[in-house]
Amino acid sequence: MITSLSNSKIKTIRKLKDRKARESAGLFFVEGVRIVGEALEENWQINQAIIAPELIRDGYSQELVQKLYSNDVDILEVSSQVFQSLSLKEGPKGIAAVIQQKWADPNLLLQKPGLFVALDRIQDHGNLGTIMRTADAVGVNGIYLLDESTDPFDIATIRASMGAIFNMPVIRMTSQKFVKLVQDNDIFLVGTSDRGAVDYQTINYPQKMVLLMGSEREGLTDSLMDACSALVYLPMIGKSDSLNLAIATGVSLYEIYNQFRKKEGL
């Protein structure tokens, strides 16, 4: 059992709080019984599980530890003090993991046609995680992160996703390559903008399409708007002139989803 806060393995894990370290290692850190359990259930590669036996009290946590052992996961037992030094939670439960990052193929929208979401330079971890969760709920096949978007493997994003990160394929791509992919393959691309000319509820959304959302501060770039098959707006009657990105994405996705349900007679 590791009891030293300055242990080299602990220092390496602690570095994963930094995006550059995560990208360099191709790894990320998660904490919590539910999150680690979902990663294991969805067959993500868990490089190492960090366990603090003193903090594991409930039956489900004990069962998860046994599953980790039975799946031959490398287990690092640590003291409660060491675990708390890694934890970002109040009242940590004693289970965390270092997991291999997984990026989906850029051609996924060709390999698995259906509904996709593309996010242009999204910056807020909470927004990205919430969008992942909503996208999973309505059957989105994958999310494209364009240009300088925030890290889906940041602990704040993972928490907001409520585990959706483990079953929502994520693709990293430049906006230029994304536009070329969409145009070369005649993909229906719907952008949302306050400069849109069409109410989002009046569009007949096809089964194979991409919903494109702009950044929190600047919205869609001119080049991305020009690439859209349709540019829609969300009507508002109050004094607010914009919606939170995650909420606007959720509203749009549920309109698309409800149209799909009607077409399928659900």
Secondary structure as the mmCIF struct_conf table of DSSP 4:
data_model
#
loop_
_struct_conf.conf_type_id
_struct_conf.id
_struct_conf.beg_label_comp_id
_struct_conf.beg_label_asym_id
_struct_conf.beg_label_seq_id
_struct_conf.end_label_comp_id
_struct_conf.end_label_asym_id
_struct_conf.end_label_seq_id
STRN STRN1 ILE A 2 ILE A 2
TURN_TY1_P TURN_TY1_P1 LEU A 5 SER A 6
HELX_RH_AL_P HELX_RH_AL_P1 SER A 8 LYS A 15
TURN_TY1_P TURN_TY1_P2 LEU A 16 LYS A 17
BEND BEND1 ASP A 18 ASP A 18
HELX_RH_AL_P HELX_RH_AL_P2 ARG A 19 ALA A 25
TURN_TY1_P TURN_TY1_P3 GLY A 26 GLY A 26
STRN STRN2 LEU A 27 GLU A 31
BEND BEND2 GLY A 32 GLY A 32
HELX_RH_AL_P HELX_RH_AL_P3 VAL A 33 GLU A 41
TURN_TY1_P TURN_TY1_P4 GLU A 42 ASN A 43
STRN STRN3 ILE A 46 ILE A 51
HELX_RH_3T_P HELX_RH_3T_P1 PRO A 53 LEU A 55
BEND BEND3 ASP A 58 ASP A 58
HELX_RH_AL_P HELX_RH_AL_P4 GLY A 59 SER A 70
TURN_TY1_P TURN_TY1_P5 ASN A 71 ASP A 72
STRN STRN4 ILE A 75 GLU A 77
STRN STRN5 VAL A 78 VAL A 78
HELX_RH_AL_P HELX_RH_AL_P5 SER A 80 LEU A 86
BEND BEND4 LYS A 89 GLY A 91
BEND BEND5 GLY A 94 GLY A 94
STRN STRN6 ILE A 95 GLN A 100
TURN_TY1_P TURN_TY1_P6 PRO A 106 ASN A 107
HELX_RH_AL_P HELX_RH_AL_P6 LEU A 108 GLN A 111
BEND BEND6 LYS A 112 LYS A 112
BEND BEND7 GLY A 114 GLY A 114
STRN STRN7 LEU A 115 ASP A 120
BEND BEND8 ARG A 121 ARG A 121
HELX_RH_AL_P HELX_RH_AL_P7 HIS A 125 ALA A 137
TURN_TY1_P TURN_TY1_P7 VAL A 138 GLY A 139
STRN STRN8 GLY A 142 LEU A 146
BEND BEND9 ASP A 147 GLU A 148
HELX_LH_PP_P HELX_LH_PP_P1 SER A 149 ASP A 151
TURN_TY1_P TURN_TY1_P8 PRO A 152 PHE A 153
BEND BEND10 ASP A 154 ASP A 154
HELX_RH_AL_P HELX_RH_AL_P8 ILE A 155 SER A 161
TURN_TY1_P TURN_TY1_P9 MET A 162 GLY A 163
HELX_RH_3T_P HELX_RH_3T_P2 ALA A 164 PHE A 166
TURN_TY1_P TURN_TY1_P10 ASN A 167 ASN A 167
BEND BEND11 MET A 168 MET A 168
STRN STRN9 VAL A 170 MET A 173
HELX_RH_AL_P HELX_RH_AL_P9 SER A 175 ASP A 184
TURN_TY1_P TURN_TY1_P11 ASN A 185 ASP A 186
STRN STRN10 PHE A 188 THR A 192
TURN_TY1_P TURN_TY1_P12 ASP A 194 ARG A 195
BEND BEND12 ALA A 197 ALA A 197
STRN STRN11 VAL A 198 ASP A 199
TURN_TY1_P TURN_TY1_P13 TYR A 200 GLN A 201
BEND BEND13 THR A 202 ILE A 203
BEND BEND14 GLN A 207 LYS A 208
STRN STRN12 MET A 209 MET A 213
STRN STRN13 SER A 215 SER A 215
TURN_TY1_P TURN_TY1_P14 GLU A 216 GLU A 218
STRN STRN14 GLY A 219 GLY A 219
BEND BEND15 LEU A 220 LEU A 220
HELX_RH_AL_P HELX_RH_AL_P10 ASP A 222 ALA A 227
BEND BEND16 SER A 229 SER A 229
STRN STRN15 ALA A 230 TYR A 233
BEND BEND17 GLY A 238 LYS A 239
HELX_RH_AL_P HELX_RH_AL_P11 LEU A 245 LYS A 263
TURN_TY1_P TURN_TY1_P15 GLU A 264 GLY A 265
#
